[in-house]
Amino acid sequence: MKKIYIVDDDKDIIEALTIVLESKGYEVSSQTSEESLIENVKSYDADLVILDVIFPENPSAGFEMARELSRNAGTKEIPILMLSAVNEKGEYGFSFSNRDRDEEYLPVSEFVEKPIQPEALLEKVAKLTV
Amino acid sequence: MLTNTCIALVGAGKGGKALLEDFVKIPGVLVKYVCDINPDSEGVVFAKKTGLSVCSWDDIDKILFDTDLDLILEVTGRSDVFEELNRRKDPSINLVGADTTKIIFYFLESQQKVTNELGVYKERLEERIIERTEQIEAANVELQDKVNEFEELNEKLQEINDSKTKYLLHSTHQLKAPFAAIQSYADILLQGYAGDLPERAYNIVDKIKKRCDFLSMSIKEMLGLANLNSCVEENVKMQQTSLEEIVSQVMESLATVLGHRSIRVKYGNTAKKDQVVCNRDQIVMLVNNILENAINYSKDNTEICIGIGDAVDGRIFLEVADQGVGIPKDNIKKVFDEYFRSNNAVKQYDRGTGLGMAIVKKIADIHRCDIKIESELDKGTAVTILFPRI
């Protein structure tokens, strides 16, 4: 079965995602900080990484982790699903900047907005783990 | 002014000298001869000093028959001298007697006086110009200081704005993150991912979810409005965008809701060119709020008409007209007030925040757009936004 690796500082969101994903038979592992991400993703042999954007010490840690994963030879092929409580369309002008939305700068395959809509999440995960 | 006039002065005493002093200052007047019976007279001495040609009384014929002369001025004051000169001179030469010469002298003197006064004025004027120039230079320095001060203040404001934006982003996250977790759990429970819920429990979780959704939307709108109210208009990024594209984007996002409510949408674009200069995200929000209102306050199985076109005054209009509950006449202006909701609106749709139209107004102001609302109770409402032409 496909393996999904979640990085989010909110344990409840990890739990909610895990419940939904495991219900469809995905294997799930996770971490709540940015530490040793590359090593952990590699050793878990993930098929998909779900990344939160904002972390307590760094409001754009998710973007940095996405770039790190895409630059590393061992993880660059793994699709990334970005997860955030802030709408990626930037409706109120204080969301992602245009630069963040640049595909080269932000190598992210898909966005999922919080709260988790189980069906929408499963649809995107299925698409990215074909 | 006399030009190229050649004169001779006969009689160069005190008065003659005074005349000479004036004549030598007049451009275009050539004093060809100065003649006096007394070789030491004041006029003769002055003439010699200034390099004028002096002629003795014995050589008076040189003067009387020099046809280059235009004028002989007799300044002796003696009528016998005047008569002799008049009798003997070449007829082509004009002779002016002492009396007339006196008038000329006075004229010259007053002209000299005027010239002197003009000189004084000129000096004063120059002094004032210098004084004013100094004042202007000082004002310029002061102005430059103010400009620098203003630039510094502007930089500070920019910094404040940046930190405010960061604060808002942080607040949004802080407020939305817990709700996101609660809403996620509620969805998981409601959709059976954690097993089946007894009916009563299901209904309670459903209410929790709905309340969370409402609170989440309120937070989003409150922060959104706060952000719009404090935004520096110069910093809002504008781009040329098709109004139709924006309307399509919003209609797509609201398609499911429209379907649920059995509301038909008629759309028409008659604008020659529907391009507007705007902040796309803000105009998406404006159109979204207007259209959401039209849907929320429409009755089921009715129609919403969306039109884009050229207004008579050359602007581009976007009109959204519904067949909904309408707005009481006295409340039309109040719909732009934050948190204001009409009683009939609350009856029709109890989940509104009362901030939607306040946000619309703010965005319209930022974009120099006008808003027109026409409404009739129980018949419907038409909201028109007039965009400036590019």
Interface residues (C-beta under 8 A of the other chain):
Chain A: D10 D12 I13 A16 L17 I19 V20 S23 I54 P59 A85 V86 K89 G90 E91 Y92 G93 F94 S95 K114 P115 I116 Q117 P118 E119
Chain B: T165 K166 L168 L169 H170 T172 H173 K176 A177 F179 A180 A181 I182 Q183 S184 Y185 D187 I188 Q191 Y193 A194 S216 K220 L223 G224 N227 L228 C231 V236 N279 D281 Q282 V284 M285
